[in-house]
Amino acid sequence: MCRPAIYRSGFKCKKCNKTYSSKNIYLDLTVTAGSKDYNEFRPARTELFRSPLVSFLYERGWRQNFNRSGFPGPDEEFQMAREYFKPAEGGVLVDVSCGSGLFSRKFAKSGAYAKVIALDFSENMLRQCYDFIKNDETILNSNLALVRADVSRLPFSSGSIDCVHAGAALHCWPSPSNAVAEINRILRSGGVFVGTTFLRPSTPALFRSLGRGSQNYNNLTAEEIEDLCTSCGLLNYTSKIQQSFIMFSAQKP
Ligand SMILES: C[S@@+](CC[C@H](N)C(=O)[O-])C[C@H]1O[C@@H](n2cnc3c(N)ncnc32)[C@H](O)[C@@H]1O
């Protein structure tokens, strides 16, 4: 993949004839890329992170707050994820909902993956990601590409990806089931999915129909996450839980 050429030119999909634009910093592979008048708004939990302010603050205090809910912190979360990815090391890793690239940069720097794709729906998160990369000589020449896409429509062919990472993201997705089904589709056989998110405490079955109220985020219970992964076709589900933090992993059969 010749990244500078792709970024300069954009390209046209030979199968569906759609033209995709390049934004210099990242490749825009959303369906609405290039549309002039048509716009689409996502749920607040997606739109929030498109804001320049939230994107700027994300690695400057916002993410650190997650520790209060039991998140071990980026260094430890990265090491935990790497352990799960061991069977698929050396392949292509997609960091979906990468935000400002906190983990994409660590994966790229590790040198353990052939390519790392930092993917997010937020243009401003990707700009922040680019700024961090630009100022870090140790990753400037690593095989890291920035892509804008919706997790519910991942721009990769089926069975082409070895590892998918989704840090602190599932609770922000408009449809976790569409997202996990897409992740399952793009993973190759034996490929590994690792995610973290905020848990909702389990409630007795009787009260479940009352729903999740008007929460801004779509926090799932530990049981729902396992059910989601296995019903989308993933196998070997495992998880580690600490307060509201969960890291889970599953594998493509
Ligand atoms: C809380 S941040 C997580 C960032 C980073 N992965 C981490 O571990 O800190 C959640 C990210 O999910 C992204 N996101 C929300 N909806 C999305 C969607 N539909 N497709 C792709 N990314 C989405 C947001 O833009 C945001 O960057």
The ligand as an SDF file (V2000), in Angstrom:
LIG
                    3D

 27 29  0  0  0  0  0  0  0  0999 V2000
  -14.2940    6.9850   24.0810 C   0  0  0  0  0  0  0  0  0  0  0  0
  -13.5160    7.0990   22.4950 S   0  0  0  0  0  0  0  0  0  0  0  0
  -12.3260    5.7660   22.5280 C   0  0  0  0  0  0  0  0  0  0  0  0
  -10.9890    6.1570   21.9530 C   0  0  0  0  0  0  0  0  0  0  0  0
   -9.8650    5.1390   22.1350 C   0  0  0  0  0  0  0  0  0  0  0  0
  -10.1070    3.9230   21.4020 N   0  0  0  0  0  0  0  0  0  0  0  0
   -9.5890    4.8120   23.5720 C   0  0  0  0  0  0  0  0  0  0  0  0
   -9.4890    3.6270   23.9390 O   0  0  0  0  0  0  0  0  0  0  0  0
   -9.4370    5.7320   24.3620 O   0  0  0  0  0  0  0  0  0  0  0  0
  -14.7960    6.4330   21.4790 C   0  0  0  0  0  0  0  0  0  0  0  0
  -14.5410    6.6360   19.9880 C   0  0  0  0  0  0  0  0  0  0  0  0
  -15.5670    5.9670   19.2500 O   0  0  0  0  0  0  0  0  0  0  0  0
  -15.7580    6.6910   18.0580 C   0  0  0  0  0  0  0  0  0  0  0  0
  -17.0320    6.3320   17.4310 N   0  0  0  0  0  0  0  0  0  0  0  0
  -18.2890    6.6340   17.8620 C   0  0  0  0  0  0  0  0  0  0  0  0
  -19.1890    6.1920   16.9700 N   0  0  0  0  0  0  0  0  0  0  0  0
  -18.4970    5.5830   15.9640 C   0  0  0  0  0  0  0  0  0  0  0  0
  -18.8850    4.9380   14.7470 C   0  0  0  0  0  0  0  0  0  0  0  0
  -20.1480    4.8480   14.3980 N   0  0  0  0  0  0  0  0  0  0  0  0
  -17.9170    4.4280   13.9590 N   0  0  0  0  0  0  0  0  0  0  0  0
  -16.5970    4.5280   14.3210 C   0  0  0  0  0  0  0  0  0  0  0  0
  -16.1930    5.1380   15.4430 N   0  0  0  0  0  0  0  0  0  0  0  0
  -17.1250    5.6690   16.2590 C   0  0  0  0  0  0  0  0  0  0  0  0
  -15.7030    8.1440   18.5150 C   0  0  0  0  0  0  0  0  0  0  0  0
  -15.4640    9.0380   17.4600 O   0  0  0  0  0  0  0  0  0  0  0  0
  -14.5700    8.1000   19.5480 C   0  0  0  0  0  0  0  0  0  0  0  0
  -13.3570    8.4700   18.9690 O   0  0  0  0  0  0  0  0  0  0  0  0
  1  2  1  0
  2  3  1  0
  2 10  1  0
  3  4  1  0
  4  5  1  0
  5  6  1  0
  5  7  1  0
  7  8  2  0
  7  9  1  0
 10 11  1  0
 11 12  1  0
 11 26  1  0
 12 13  1  0
 13 14  1  0
 13 24  1  0
 14 15  1  0
 14 23  1  0
 15 16  2  0
 16 17  1  0
 17 18  1  0
 17 23  2  0
 18 19  1  0
 18 20  2  0
 20 21  1  0
 21 22  2  0
 22 23  1  0
 24 25  1  0
 24 26  1  0
 26 27  1  0
M  CHG  2   2   1   9  -1
M  END
$$$$
